Amino acid sequence: MAADQVKAAEEAVEQLRSGLAAVGITLPSLRIDPVSCSGDEPGNPLVELGRCNLATARRMVAVLEGVRS
């Protein structure tokens, strides 16, 4: 079960990376949080979107605004 959760999180990270790249956004630190996967039975792996600079943050806002329109 835990391995399935980690695999699902890895797939989600790759889908996010691909989707963001399609609209010109790169988050270099996008990854699964390793601490949330530690231990004998990791519950629900967390996805870290990571830190980004102001230009990237503004690009994400612009994309989200376009989606809401």
N, C-alpha and C positions, 0 to 999 in steps of 0.2 A: 504494500500500500504506500509506504513512504517513498519508495523508488518511483512509483507512478506519479506521486505529487511533484517530485523534483523534475521528472521528465515533462510533465505538463507545464511547470514553471519555465523550464528551458525553452519549450516550444512557444510559450507566450512572449518570452524575451525576444526570440527570433522574429516573431510576427510584429512585435512593437518596433524592433530595429528596422525591419523592412518597410513597414508602413510609414514610419517617420522619415526614412530615407527617401521615400517616394514623394514627400512634400518638402524635401530639402533640409531636413533636420537630422543632425547627428548628435547623439548623447553618448560620448565615449565611455562613460561609466555606467551605462545601462547594463544591469546584471542581476543575477539572483543573489540575495543577501546570504553569504555563507554561514552566518551565525544561525539564521533561521532554519538551516538545513543540518545543523550539527546535532549530535546526540544519537541515541539509538533509534528513536522514532520521531523524526521531524514532523511536526504537525502540518503546518501550512506555510510553505516557503514564501518569503516576501520578495517582491521584485523592487529593486532600487532603481529609480529613474535617474538618480545621480544629480550632481550639481551641473549647472550650465551657466554660461556667461549671459550678459544682458541681451546681446544680439539674438542668441538662440531662444531665450525666454520670449522676446518680442515676436520672433518668427512663430513660435508655438501659439501665442495669443492670436496672431493674424490668421493662422490656420483654423483655430477653434472658432474665431469670429466668422470665418467663411463657412464653416460647417453649420453654424446656427442660423445663417441667413437663408 
